[in-house]
Amino acid sequence: IRKELGWEPKQPLRIGMEYPSPNTNKPLHVGHLRNITLGESVSKIIGFCGDKPIHLNLFNDRGILISKSMAGYERYGENKTPESEKIQGDFFVGKYYVLFSKESAEKPELEEIAEEKLRKWESGDKETLLLWKKMNSWAYSGMQKTFNKFGLSKIDKTYYESDIYLNGKEIIEEGLKRGLFKKREDGAIFIDLKEDGLDEKVLLRPDGTAV
């Protein structure tokens, strides 16, 4: 194909493949299995063609979902650990996400607990950050066991949403100034995609926290 296009690089290309990129509030699921299968297959094809595949992974390690697992652990966890319960770390964390989600579905007022947890995280509250780091470490260790089963023992570069989300907020603020985004009466910033056959998409919540 390269010869037909008249384009042949002098050296093998380094081609990044990002997968499976999970959230850290629950264990891996069938969607991640799909991502792993596709990512590994395409990576092998890249290698077979003489180029170098670079395995990238993004952990979505912050946000309202992670805040719900933290709120759930504080509500039901009783200082238990994956070791004390003999449960793989990501399944342990996911258990409290599910418990909180089920109860908050019946008692919507509990959503405020998770939202307050997210506000505290973004403001740098020490106690919240300590719990966040502890629960994420459980999730990472559990997910790595599953990665290993699928041959993902070597990840060339790992990214964390917690390291880059502020860049996103800066882009949103710039877009608001340029008129690309709009602000609702409640303070939420959104993009209007109705002309494209879609809907309005909130980018920053009314309290200023990132989606």
ZABADO-634557 format. One line per field, with one value per residue: residue number from 1; y, x, z of N, C-alpha, C in turn. Coordinates in Angstrom, 2 decimals, decimal comma. Example, Ala and Ser with C-alpha at 12.3 -4.5 7.8 and 13.67 -1.06 7.14 Angstrom:
2
k = 1;2
n.north = -5,69;-2,25
n.east = 13,19;12,85
n.up = 7,80;7,08
ca.north = -4,50;-1,06
ca.east = 12,30;13,67
ca.up = 7,80;7,14
c.north = -3,30;0,03
c.east = 13,20;12,90
c.up = 7,80;7,87
***
This chain:
211
k = 1;2;3;4;5;6;7;8;9;10;11;12;13;14;15;16;17;18;19;20;21;22;23;24;25;26;27;28;29;30;31;32;33;34;35;36;37;38;39;40;41;42;43;44;45;46;47;48;49;50;51;52;53;54;55;56;57;58;59;60;61;62;63;64;65;66;67;68;69;70;71;72;73;74;75;76;77;78;79;80;81;82;83;84;85;86;87;88;89;90;91;92;93;94;95;96;97;98;99;100;101;102;103;104;105;106;107;108;109;110;111;112;113;114;115;116;117;118;119;120;121;122;123;124;125;126;127;128;129;130;131;132;133;134;135;136;137;138;139;140;141;142;143;144;145;146;147;148;149;150;151;152;153;154;155;156;157;158;159;160;161;162;163;164;165;166;167;168;169;170;171;172;173;174;175;176;177;178;179;180;181;182;183;184;185;186;187;188;189;190;191;192;193;194;195;196;197;198;199;200;201;202;203;204;205;206;207;208;209;210;211
n.north = -1,20;1,21;1,57;1,85;4,25;5,84;6,42;5,75;5,36;5,97;4,73;2,34;3,01;4,43;3,54;4,46;2,70;2,90;1,33;-0,79;1,25;1,76;2,77;3,46;2,64;0,22;-3,33;-4,70;-5,17;-6,77;-5,00;-3,95;-6,26;-6,54;-4,21;-4,91;-7,20;-6,19;-4,19;-5,69;-7,31;-5,46;-4,30;-6,45;-6,78;-4,37;-4,72;-6,97;-5,81;-4,48;-2,18;-0,39;-1,09;0,90;0,47;2,05;3,25;4,64;5,55;6,25;7,86;9,59;11,61;11,62;8,95;7,56;8,96;8,06;5,39;5,83;7,19;5,15;3,26;4,61;4,64;1,98;0,37;-0,15;-0,13;-2,35;-4,41;-5,46;-7,63;-8,50;-9,34;-11,15;-10,64;-9,73;-6,64;-4,67;-5,69;-5,51;-2,70;-2,08;-3,25;-1,46;0,73;-0,22;-0,76;1,83;3,09;1,68;2,29;5,09;5,33;4,80;6,70;9,64;11,91;11,17;11,45;13,89;13,47;12,12;14,09;16,13;14,86;14,80;17,53;18,09;16,55;17,86;20,26;19,58;18,36;16,81;14,42;13,27;12,85;10,97;8,73;8,35;7,70;5,31;3,61;3,62;2,37;-0,21;-0,85;-0,68;-2,76;-4,99;-4,88;-5,20;-7,86;-9,02;-7,88;-9,19;-11,80;-11,55;-11,00;-8,41;-7,50;-5,73;-2,39;0,35;3,12;4,85;6,80;9,19;10,34;12,14;13,62;15,22;16,50;19,16;20,56;20,15;21,66;24,20;24,42;24,36;26,74;28,57;28,01;28,89;31,65;32,20;31,73;29,21;27,45;27,47;29,05;27,89;28,99;27,92;27,80;25,77;24,74;24,20;22,51;23,11;20,88;20,49;21,22;19,42;17,15;16,07;16,56;18,79;18,97;18,70;20,19;21,30;21,00;22,60;23,26;23,67;21,50;19,04;17,09
n.east = 0,85;1,96;3,89;2,27;1,09;3,21;4,74;7,10;8,43;11,75;12,57;11,24;7,90;6,71;3,91;1,22;-1,04;-3,92;-5,30;-6,64;-7,94;-9,55;-12,12;-11,56;-13,40;-14,59;-14,45;-12,83;-14,78;-16,84;-16,65;-14,09;-12,68;-13,21;-11,84;-9,21;-8,81;-9,08;-7,08;-4,72;-4,70;-4,49;-2,07;-0,31;-0,51;0,59;3,23;3,93;4,02;6,36;6,62;6,72;4,69;3,32;2,25;-0,28;-2,00;-4,82;-5,83;-8,92;-9,20;-10,50;-13,37;-17,05;-17,93;-15,86;-15,93;-18,34;-17,77;-15,95;-17,55;-19,33;-17,65;-16,95;-19,43;-20,25;-18,02;-16,51;-13,78;-12,72;-10,62;-9,29;-7,66;-8,51;-11,05;-10,56;-10,82;-10,34;-8,74;-9,99;-12,57;-13,36;-13,45;-15,39;-17,62;-18,49;-19,13;-21,35;-23,11;-23,52;-24,61;-26,99;-28,42;-28,56;-30,13;-32,62;-32,74;-32,36;-31,26;-28,85;-27,00;-25,81;-23,85;-21,82;-21,26;-20,29;-18,03;-16,54;-16,14;-14,55;-12,33;-11,36;-10,68;-8,52;-8,65;-7,17;-7,87;-9,75;-8,18;-6,35;-7,99;-8,84;-6,41;-5,80;-7,97;-7,78;-5,31;-5,98;-7,72;-5,99;-4,13;-5,75;-6,75;-4,39;-3,82;-5,73;-4,97;-2,53;-3,35;-4,24;-2,01;-1,07;1,14;3,16;3,06;3,71;3,41;1,65;-1,16;-2,93;-6,11;-6,39;-4,10;-4,36;-6,81;-7,16;-6,09;-8,09;-10,16;-9,13;-9,19;-11,94;-12,74;-11,48;-12,84;-15,36;-14,98;-14,54;-16,96;-17,69;-18,75;-21,45;-23,03;-25,21;-28,10;-27,82;-25,13;-23,68;-21,48;-21,83;-21,95;-23,71;-25,09;-27,19;-27,71;-26,21;-27,61;-27,47;-27,44;-27,49;-24,41;-23,07;-20,16;-18,79;-19,90;-22,60;-21,42;-18,84;-17,15;-15,30;-16,49
n.up = 0,00;0,80;-1,17;-3,40;-2,80;-3,01;-0,84;1,40;4,46;5,69;7,97;10,35;11,45;14,50;16,07;17,95;20,02;21,80;24,52;27,15;28,50;31,04;33,48;36,96;38,83;38,91;38,03;35,04;32,04;29,49;27,37;27,63;27,12;24,42;23,52;24,24;22,66;20,02;20,09;20,60;18,33;16,16;16,87;16,52;13,78;12,93;13,85;12,30;9,80;9,91;11,39;14,57;17,20;19,79;22,95;24,58;27,47;29,04;32,15;33,39;35,97;37,71;38,66;38,63;38,78;40,04;42,39;43,40;44,02;46,06;47,93;48,43;49,66;52,00;53,15;53,44;53,77;56,16;56,80;55,53;53,40;50,18;50,75;53,29;52,66;50,74;47,96;44,58;43,81;41,99;41,74;44,35;44,77;42,87;43,99;45,98;44,48;43,09;45,23;46,25;44,00;43,60;45,96;45,78;43,54;44,52;46,45;45,51;46,66;47,71;45,76;46,01;47,90;46,51;44,62;46,25;47,15;44,81;44,42;46,64;45,97;43,65;44,82;46,29;48,81;51,54;52,98;51,28;48,99;49,96;50,39;47,76;46,44;47,75;47,07;44,30;44,01;44,78;42,70;40,47;40,98;40,88;38,24;36,81;37,17;35,54;33,11;32,76;32,26;29,69;28,29;28,57;30,02;29,62;29,30;27,39;27,85;30,29;30,90;32,93;33,74;35,80;35,68;33,47;33,31;34,01;31,87;30,04;31,21;30,87;28,09;27,69;28,97;27,29;24,92;25,66;25,84;23,16;22,08;21,28;23,08;25,50;28,36;30,82;32,74;35,26;35,55;34,36;31,75;28,30;25,08;22,14;20,04;18,37;15,72;14,40;14,56;17,02;20,57;23,39;25,11;28,23;29,50;31,66;34,97;36,87;39,35;38,63;38,42;36,51;33,75
ca.north = 0,00;2,39;1,74;2,35;5,66;6,57;6,91;4,72;5,97;5,37;3,91;1,86;3,98;4,14;3,76;4,29;2,06;3,12;0,37;-0,78;2,54;1,59;3,58;2,75;2,48;-1,12;-4,23;-4,74;-5,87;-7,33;-3,94;-3,89;-7,45;-6,15;-3,28;-5,65;-8,09;-5,36;-3,54;-6,67;-7,76;-4,42;-4,15;-7,53;-6,49;-3,30;-5,33;-7,84;-4,95;-3,91;-0,98;-0,66;-0,67;1,41;0,21;3,15;3,01;5,80;5,25;7,28;7,63;10,64;11,92;11,30;7,51;7,21;9,56;7,19;4,22;6,32;7,45;3,84;2,63;5,31;4,36;0,56;-0,39;-0,57;-0,31;-3,63;-4,31;-6,64;-8,74;-9,02;-9,98;-12,11;-10,25;-8,97;-5,23;-3,93;-6,18;-4,95;-1,30;-2,08;-3,64;-0,29;1,57;-0,79;-0,55;3,24;3,40;1,11;3,05;6,45;5,25;4,85;7,93;10,56;12,92;10,68;11,89;15,06;12,99;11,88;15,38;16,83;14,15;15,26;18,92;18,02;16,03;18,90;21,33;19,08;17,94;15,77;13,16;12,73;12,38;9,75;7,64;8,17;6,99;3,95;2,82;3,44;1,36;-1,51;-1,09;-0,93;-4,08;-6,00;-4,83;-5,71;-9,32;-9,35;-7,54;-10,24;-12,97;-11,30;-10,66;-6,98;-7,29;-4,60;-1,21;1,27;4,42;4,95;8,16;9,27;11,49;13,09;14,46;16,05;17,07;20,62;21,06;20,16;22,80;25,39;24,44;24,72;28,17;29,29;27,85;29,75;33,01;32,31;31,52;27,83;26,85;28,38;28,84;27,86;29,84;27,30;27,88;24,69;25,09;23,12;22,73;22,83;20,09;20,16;21,38;18,23;16,01;15,55;17,32;19,59;18,15;19,45;20,06;21,58;20,99;23,88;23,58;23,88;20,27;18,54;15,86
ca.east = 0,00;2,84;4,51;1,23;0,86;4,45;5,21;7,74;9,36;13,09;12,69;9,94;7,09;6,25;2,47;0,60;-2,35;-4,40;-6,31;-8,10;-8,38;-10,73;-12,37;-11,06;-14,47;-15,17;-13,56;-12,94;-15,97;-16,73;-16,21;-12,63;-12,19;-13,24;-10,74;-7,95;-8,72;-8,82;-5,79;-3,65;-4,70;-3,94;-0,66;0,44;-0,47;1,58;4,55;4,17;4,32;7,69;6,63;6,80;3,50;3,54;1,03;-0,65;-3,20;-5,29;-6,71;-9,89;-9,06;-11,16;-14,70;-18,18;-18,04;-14,87;-16,44;-19,41;-17,15;-15,37;-18,66;-19,85;-16,74;-17,11;-20,76;-20,46;-16,77;-16,08;-12,32;-12,32;-9,66;-9,36;-6,99;-9,35;-12,23;-10,09;-11,44;-9,44;-8,90;-10,96;-13,90;-13,64;-13,84;-16,65;-18,70;-19,01;-19,75;-22,67;-23,94;-23,91;-25,46;-28,32;-29,12;-28,83;-31,23;-33,85;-32,68;-31,58;-30,56;-27,50;-26,09;-25,08;-22,67;-20,78;-20,90;-19,46;-16,75;-15,82;-15,71;-13,42;-11,17;-10,83;-10,12;-7,31;-8,87;-6,19;-8,52;-10,35;-7,11;-5,79;-8,92;-8,79;-5,17;-5,88;-8,93;-7,23;-4,25;-6,66;-8,23;-4,85;-3,54;-6,69;-6,79;-3,13;-3,93;-6,49;-4,10;-1,52;-3,99;-4,42;-0,73;-0,79;2,05;4,03;2,41;4,83;3,16;0,36;-1,64;-3,96;-7,00;-6,16;-2,96;-4,60;-8,16;-7,09;-5,90;-9,42;-10,91;-8,59;-9,72;-13,36;-12,82;-11,10;-13,95;-16,46;-14,62;-14,64;-18,34;-17,93;-19,56;-22,40;-23,23;-26,61;-28,44;-27,34;-23,67;-23,05;-20,99;-22,21;-21,86;-24,98;-24,84;-28,49;-27,63;-25,54;-28,47;-27,22;-28,12;-26,56;-23,49;-22,47;-18,71;-18,50;-21,12;-22,92;-20,49;-17,51;-16,36;-15,16;-17,20
ca.up = 0,00;0,85;-2,48;-4,30;-2,46;-3,22;0,47;2,20;5,42;5,68;9,16;10,83;12,16;15,85;16,00;19,26;20,13;23,16;24,99;27,10;29,04;31,91;34,68;38,14;39,82;38,82;37,29;33,59;31,57;28,14;26,47;27,71;26,42;23,00;23,29;24,32;21,50;18,83;20,25;20,43;16,94;15,30;17,24;15,89;12,34;12,78;13,99;11,15;8,65;10,07;12,23;16,01;17,94;21,14;23,72;25,48;28,26;29,80;33,27;33,74;37,42;38,48;38,15;39,49;39,00;41,07;43,63;43,92;44,67;47,31;48,84;48,81;50,61;53,27;53,68;53,74;53,75;57,50;56,77;54,94;52,31;49,31;51,43;54,38;52,07;49,73;46,68;43,70;44,13;41,19;42,09;45,67;44,57;42,13;44,90;46,68;43,45;42,84;46,41;46,33;42,85;43,84;47,00;45,30;42,57;45,32;47,24;44,67;47,46;48,01;44,69;46,50;48,63;45,50;44,02;47,22;47,15;43,63;44,68;47,57;45,24;42,79;45,64;46,92;50,20;51,84;53,36;50,07;48,12;50,53;50,09;46,30;46,11;48,28;46,30;42,97;44,08;44,77;41,34;39,57;41,23;40,38;36,77;36,27;37,14;34,33;31,98;32,60;31,66;28,26;27,68;28,65;31,14;29,30;28,72;27,15;28,45;30,96;31,17;33,96;33,54;36,89;35,32;32,29;33,25;34,10;30,52;29,44;31,74;30,23;26,72;27,78;29,28;26,07;23,99;26,11;25,45;21,71;21,67;20,84;24,12;26,12;29,80;31,22;33,88;36,50;35,58;33,59;30,41;27,39;23,65;21,49;18,83;17,76;14,27;13,88;14,82;18,37;21,61;24,17;25,90;29,33;29,58;33,08;35,76;37,50;40,44;38,08;38,31;35,15;33,40
c.north = 1,25;2,66;2,32;3,83;6,51;7,12;5,74;5,38;5,23;4,45;3,43;2,95;3,49;4,52;3,45;3,67;2,20;2,13;-0,28;0,45;2,45;2,70;2,77;2,59;1,08;-2,02;-4,11;-5,54;-6,28;-6,28;-3,79;-5,11;-7,19;-5,24;-4,00;-6,51;-7,30;-4,73;-4,48;-7,13;-6,73;-4,21;-5,22;-7,31;-5,39;-3,85;-6,21;-7,03;-4,23;-2,65;-1,38;-0,17;-0,22;1,27;1,32;2,78;4,27;5,31;6,46;7,20;8,71;10,87;11,42;9,80;7,05;7,77;8,70;5,95;4,63;6,57;6,13;3,16;3,30;4,93;2,92;-0,23;-0,89;-0,92;-1,68;-3,37;-5,52;-7,86;-9,36;-9,77;-11,02;-11,90;-9,49;-7,48;-4,48;-4,40;-5,64;-3,52;-1,23;-2,43;-2,42;0,73;1,09;-0,55;0,89;3,59;2,88;1,92;4,46;6,47;5,33;6,13;8,94;11,61;12,48;11,09;13,08;14,64;12,77;13,18;16,19;16,18;14,60;16,70;18,93;17,53;17,13;20,07;20,89;18,69;16,72;14,43;12,48;12,15;11,09;8,54;7,31;7,36;5,54;3,08;2,61;2,39;-0,05;-1,85;-1,43;-2,34;-5,18;-6,05;-5,41;-7,23;-9,78;-9,03;-8,67;-11,48;-12,82;-10,81;-9,19;-6,67;-6,10;-3,50;-0,14;2,62;4,44;6,41;8,09;10,52;12,56;14,03;15,47;16,77;18,59;21,25;21,14;21,34;24,11;25,53;24,86;26,21;29,01;29,21;28,70;31,20;33,23;32,07;30,13;27,09;27,92;28,07;28,91;28,77;29,27;27,28;26,80;25,22;23,91;23,51;22,29;22,15;19,72;20,27;20,18;16,96;15,37;16,43;18,24;18,67;19,03;19,14;20,33;21,65;22,37;24,28;23,75;22,64;19,74;17,25;14,78
c.east = 0,88;3,48;3,51;0,96;2,11;5,03;5,77;8,72;10,69;13,28;11,30;9,20;6,82;4,77;1,83;-0,78;-2,81;-5,52;-5,79;-8,73;-9,64;-10,91;-11,92;-12,13;-15,08;-14,22;-13,76;-14,18;-15,78;-16,31;-14,70;-12,01;-12,17;-12,06;-9,39;-7,75;-8,38;-7,43;-4,63;-3,56;-4,06;-2,46;0,20;0,53;0,56;3,00;4,90;4,57;5,66;7,75;6,62;5,53;3,87;2,23;0,82;-1,91;-3,54;-6,21;-7,62;-10,10;-9,69;-12,55;-15,80;-18,31;-17,08;-15,32;-17,54;-18,82;-16,52;-16,46;-19,26;-18,97;-16,86;-18,43;-20,90;-19,17;-16,27;-14,59;-11,86;-11,35;-9,84;-8,72;-7,88;-10,56;-11,89;-10,79;-10,40;-9,77;-9,95;-12,39;-14,33;-14,14;-15,20;-17,84;-19,32;-19,61;-21,18;-23,60;-24,44;-24,88;-26,88;-29,08;-29,47;-29,92;-32,58;-33,92;-31,80;-30,81;-29,13;-26,50;-25,25;-23,82;-21,52;-20,32;-20,00;-18,07;-15,90;-15,32;-14,51;-12,16;-10,54;-10,23;-8,88;-7,44;-8,00;-6,83;-9,14;-9,29;-6,48;-6,67;-8,89;-7,56;-5,24;-6,80;-8,44;-6,12;-4,84;-7,13;-7,09;-4,31;-4,45;-6,73;-5,53;-3,16;-4,69;-5,68;-3,12;-2,11;-4,14;-3,14;-0,39;0,13;2,97;3,23;3,49;4,64;1,75;0,05;-2,75;-4,80;-6,76;-5,00;-3,28;-5,95;-8,15;-6,85;-7,24;-10,24;-10,43;-9,12;-11,19;-13,53;-12,48;-12,23;-15,15;-16,21;-14,82;-16,05;-18,65;-18,84;-20,45;-22,53;-24,72;-26,84;-27,92;-25,82;-22,95;-22,62;-21,26;-21,93;-23,18;-24,72;-26,13;-28,46;-26,96;-26,36;-28,25;-27,95;-27,11;-25,70;-22,85;-20,99;-18,19;-19,83;-21,39;-21,95;-19,05;-16,65;-16,38;-15,93;-16,17
c.up = 0,00;-0,51;-3,47;-4,06;-2,71;-1,93;1,26;3,16;5,43;6,88;9,59;11,62;13,59;15,90;17,34;19,16;21,58;23,49;26,26;27,76;29,90;32,93;35,89;39,22;39,81;38,02;35,78;33,18;30,11;27,12;26,47;27,03;24,92;22,67;23,28;23,07;20,23;18,91;20,03;18,98;16,01;15,60;16,56;14,38;12,06;12,86;12,80;9,91;8,80;10,88;13,71;16,70;19,35;21,90;24,74;26,24;29,05;30,91;33,53;35,26;38,29;37,91;39,07;39,75;40,09;42,41;44,24;44,59;46,00;48,35;49,33;49,84;51,98;53,94;54,15;54,01;55,08;57,54;56,27;53,79;51,38;49,97;52,51;53,84;51,02;48,38;45,87;43,80;43,34;41,44;43,45;45,55;43,88;42,99;45,57;45,71;43,20;44,01;46,49;45,20;43,05;44,89;46,51;44,24;43,29;46,14;46,49;45,45;47,80;46,93;45,14;47,26;47,65;44,87;44,96;47,29;45,96;43,82;45,61;46,87;44,39;43,58;46,40;48,37;50,51;52,15;52,14;49,14;48,63;50,22;48,60;45,89;46,57;47,42;44,87;42,96;44,10;43,37;40,38;39,74;40,70;38,86;36,16;36,21;35,89;33,08;31,69;31,93;30,15;27,59;27,72;29,82;30,89;28,61;28,61;27,84;29,03;31,25;32,22;33,73;34,60;36,58;34,23;32,30;33,34;32,74;29,79;29,91;31,11;28,80;26,72;28,06;28,05;25,03;24,35;25,70;23,95;21,19;21,15;21,80;24,74;27,61;30,10;32,42;35,19;36,59;34,80;32,23;29,49;25,95;23,02;20,14;18,10;16,25;13,61;14,14;16,17;19,38;22,29;25,04;26,96;29,41;30,99;33,82;36,38;38,62;39,96;37,94;36,88;34,94;33,04
***
